[in-house]
């Protein structure tokens, strides 16, 4: 009896057929986002938002967008309202640009770019000594973001800036662009100089 049981178990184990097949097609998760096709990304501005000492020519780009719309009056643009971006925007005084990328009337998130323009007065003529020299290139009038003076712009500086958020006055160390308020422009400066 033991022999037959062993043979029956072996034959059952060896007789199991194996099948293989190839599966092709697409797999659906059943989750619908309501957005199909290309999704435009939030616009990017160049030069970066900040405070400058000369007029700036701001260019906007948005990956995946077939148009960019923007406003400068504080309102939020949509794919049907705002000014259609066709070329560089001349910024000669302090200004905030709000921009979206659109692809087939589907809007990206809004990009907000605040520029401060502080043009220094022209030097007055002084009595003869030549015509002066060329002006230095335009650079942001900013601090470097190292608020705790540890020779690195990192999480400790981010925390100091966060704690001072909304503070006003002329002697606030976290006011990196010296515009009298700790705000998004100061965060931009911190992140541009981030060392980790």
ChimeraX attribute file (.defattr): number of C-alpha atoms within 10 A of each C-alpha:
attribute: neighborCount
match mode: 1-to-1
recipient: residues
	/A:1	5
	/A:2	7
	/A:3	7
	/A:4	9
	/A:5	10
	/A:6	11
	/A:7	11
	/A:8	12
	/A:9	11
	/A:10	11
	/A:11	11
	/A:12	10
	/A:13	10
	/A:14	9
	/A:15	9
	/A:16	8
	/A:17	6
	/A:18	5
	/A:19	5
	/A:20	5
	/A:21	5
	/A:22	4
	/A:23	6
	/A:24	6
	/A:25	5
	/A:26	6
	/A:27	6
	/A:28	7
	/A:29	6
	/A:30	6
	/A:31	6
	/A:32	8
	/A:33	6
	/A:34	5
	/A:35	8
	/A:36	8
	/A:37	7
	/A:38	13
	/A:39	17
	/A:40	22
	/A:41	20
	/A:42	22
	/A:43	26
	/A:44	19
	/A:45	18
	/A:46	13
	/A:47	14
	/A:48	17
	/A:49	23
	/A:50	23
	/A:51	23
	/A:52	21
	/A:53	16
	/A:54	18
	/A:55	16
	/A:56	19
	/A:57	13
	/A:58	18
	/A:59	17
	/A:60	21
	/A:61	18
	/A:62	20
	/A:63	16
	/A:64	16
	/A:65	22
	/A:66	12
	/A:67	19
	/A:68	26
	/A:69	24
	/A:70	25
	/A:71	20
	/A:72	17
	/A:73	11
	/A:74	11
	/A:75	12
	/A:76	18
	/A:77	22
	/A:78	21
	/A:79	20
	/A:80	11
	/A:81	12
	/A:82	19
	/A:83	15
	/A:84	16
	/A:85	18
	/A:86	11
	/A:87	10
	/A:88	13
	/A:89	13
	/A:90	11
	/A:91	17
	/A:92	17
	/A:93	15
	/A:94	14
	/A:95	16
	/A:96	17
	/A:97	23
	/A:98	21
	/A:99	32
	/A:100	32
	/A:101	32
	/A:102	27
	/A:103	19
	/A:104	13
	/A:105	13
	/A:106	17
	/A:107	23
	/A:108	23
	/A:109	14
	/A:110	19
	/A:111	19
	/A:112	22
	/A:113	23
	/A:114	18
	/A:115	22
	/A:116	24
	/A:117	20
	/A:118	17
	/A:119	13
	/A:120	8
	/A:121	6
	/A:122	6
	/A:123	7
	/A:124	6
	/A:125	10
	/A:126	9
	/A:127	6
	/A:128	7
	/A:129	7
	/A:130	8
	/A:131	8
	/A:132	10
	/A:133	6
	/A:134	6
	/A:135	6
	/A:136	6
	/A:137	8
	/A:138	12
	/A:139	11
	/A:140	19
	/A:141	17
	/A:142	18
	/A:143	17
	/A:144	17
	/A:145	28
	/A:146	22
	/A:147	22
	/A:148	14
	/A:149	9
	/A:150	10
	/A:151	10
	/A:152	17
	/A:153	21
	/A:154	19
	/A:155	12
	/A:156	15
	/A:157	20
	/A:158	19
	/A:159	12
	/A:160	15
	/A:161	23
	/A:162	14
	/A:163	12
	/A:164	17
	/A:165	17
	/A:166	14
	/A:167	16
	/A:168	15
	/A:169	12
	/A:170	11
	/A:171	10
	/A:172	14
	/A:173	19
	/A:174	30
	/A:175	28
	/A:176	27
	/A:177	25
	/A:178	19
	/A:179	18
	/A:180	16
	/A:181	21
	/A:182	24
	/A:183	20
	/A:184	16
	/A:185	23
	/A:186	26
	/A:187	21
	/A:188	19
	/A:189	22
	/A:190	24
	/A:191	15
	/A:192	13
	/A:193	16
	/A:194	17
	/A:195	12
	/A:196	9
